Amino acid sequence: MGGNMFAQCIKMIVVALVWCYSPFSMAIIAPGSCNVASVTSSPYTLEPLPAKLTNGTILAWRIITYNFTYSKTGSTSDILLADAWYTSGVTGETTQPMFPDEGVGVSLLVLATPGGYANTDAFRGLSTQSVGNPGNNLTYQVFLQQFLVVNDVNRYKGGALSGYPKGLTIAFGNQKTWDDKTVLAGGTRCVASTALFGKEVLTFGTTGELPTLPVPKTPTCDLGGTNITVPLQGVESSAFKKSGDLSGSKLFSIPLGNCGKDAKPYITFTDSNNKANRSNILGLSPGSTATGVGIVLEKSDGQRVQFGAQNTSVSGSNVGQFMIGTSAVEGGSLLLDITAKYIRTDEELKAGEVKAEAIFTLAYP
């Protein structure tokens, strides 16, 4: 009888042991099963430029969709991660100055949990997701948003980009890959990665070209009048004793309105009858009967205007060109005050009618 009881106890213990271990099963992301299935991208969307550019202004953006595949055994949850990082660039920066000559930078946002902008730090786990269901060739999808931004407002001119960024890595895998911090396959790692270089950093997922960026709009002003007549009163010839003597004066203004904020109009006066004139004396027009006199134009500070070419652009080498002022507000106005005076020249002095004509040309930097 004692023997039978011993046998019964052994049997009960065995049954208990089987019951305790039976619910456990292996759950794992299968090593070597991670792959990049597809990469697609929307076209770049160009953003309208604001009236005033600043560093960080978004110029263009696009959405990239990464589809990874993996296989998993067991129904217990496991972790999958995805990341993006620059393999060269300014350490820690989320906006990389990859087109420094054009003043354009690049940033990449991982639209996931926890999410964030890529920088030069690898394996941060910007996309972390728990997966439970088993199966083969399961899909893990990650969305990225890529931006082209103003990185140096003083260099940005818009148009085509002429340089290319350096390097970017997109990686996907299991926790073991992130623990080992390597994109190399081996051991129990499941990993898939894409190494991008040069132009493909900005075009991966599409066969399209880089966008042509918007050209900044130069703030300008409306000209209040294009034809201005300046009636100088007559003077006696006896007022001109020698060359260089001045007499008579007439103040006139050139009004500028509806100026954009920070508009900086420059002006050049050109001798209409002698466009090669680079002196500060305006010659007489045909039909004048007086001789031995000319016209000078003085700015409000007393400096004489030097005549130059009809400059439609701004340059330090443009003779006679000077800035009228800067509009502090949108819709502002500026006023250029000029005083016209007679001046005695080296020619023989002869009384008569004086006519002179100048052209003024506005330009903006």
Secondary structure as UniProt FT lines:
FT   HELIX           2..21
FT   TURN            22..23
FT   STRAND          28..29
FT   TURN            31..32
FT   STRAND          35..41
FT   STRAND          45..46
FT   TURN            55..56
FT   STRAND          58..73
FT   STRAND          78..86
FT   TURN            91..92
FT   STRAND          96..99
FT   HELIX           100..102
FT   STRAND          104..111
FT   STRAND          116..117
FT   STRAND          127..131
FT   STRAND          135..150
FT   TURN            153..155
FT   STRAND          167..174
FT   HELIX           175..180
FT   TURN            187..188
FT   STRAND          191..197
FT   TURN            198..199
FT   HELIX           200..203
FT   TURN            204..205
FT   STRAND          222..223
FT   HELIX           237..239
FT   TURN            243..244
FT   STRAND          246..259
FT   TURN            261..262
FT   STRAND          266..271
FT   TURN            272..273
FT   TURN            275..276
FT   TURN            286..287
FT   STRAND          293..298
FT   TURN            300..301
FT   TURN            316..317
FT   TURN            319..320
FT   STRAND          322..323
FT   TURN            330..331
FT   STRAND          332..344
FT   STRAND          358..363
//
